[in-house]
Amino acid sequence: MRILMLGLDAAGKTTILYKLKARPIYRHVQKNIKFNVWDVGGQDKIRPLWRHYYTGTQALIFVMDAADRDRVDEARVELHRIINDREMKDAIILVFANKQDLADAMKPHEIQDKLGLTRIRDRNWYVQPSCAATGDGLHEGLTWLSQNCKP
């Protein structure tokens, strides 16, 4: 299973990977599933390089800082730029609505609307509330991936 993890800078991508490394997910995921995850920086100058990782990707994990309401439009634009690329046409989408521990974090239904996910009808997508700092929601999101991604 080839998974690409992307998102704006400071969304929590690297923290998620560190947390997953510290707390393996084997008991939450089907046997014989191997995850290969590419964590690529989210700074605007690096984003043009993202497309070099698209080929063969079966699942996109888009990490979003759910408390950063000022950058929601930027996140939506980048997410749709990714999924509209022909190399990503078959990839399912898991959005980690990260930083749920913060008081003003958007809930999944709000993120679905603001990211324009409700208009996507040609592929599976799911918004998983998460907190990379504590690990909350990470295993549930990867379980959804393992159950919905075709190897």
Secondary structure, DSSP 4 states (H G I P E B T S, - for coil): -EEEEE-STTSSHHHHHHHHHHS--GGGS-TT---EEEE---STTTGGGGGGG-TT--EEEEEEETT-GGGHHHHHHHHHHHHTSGGGTT-EEEEEEE-TTSTTPPPHHHHHHHTTGGG--SS-EEEEE-BTTTTBTHHHHHHHHHHH---
